[in-house]
């Protein structure tokens, strides 16, 4: 799920996320997980990282070579309980 750049900073992503979180909770899930490129590699992904942190996700683990050495995979998790 994503929001086109021209629609950023309008609350669309936050509303989409809130609905996805409610749906996951209703389905009985305990956690949400997202993957992105580790903070500090590319500004466009840094914005994504900051969004996830603002939504309440916490850093879980980085896999330096899951995708490739230029794109270390950052895992974020959130408890739904």
Beta strands, then each sheet from edge to edge (+ up, - down):
strand 1: 31-37
strand 2: 58-68
strand 3: 71-79
sheet 1: 1+ 3- 2+
end
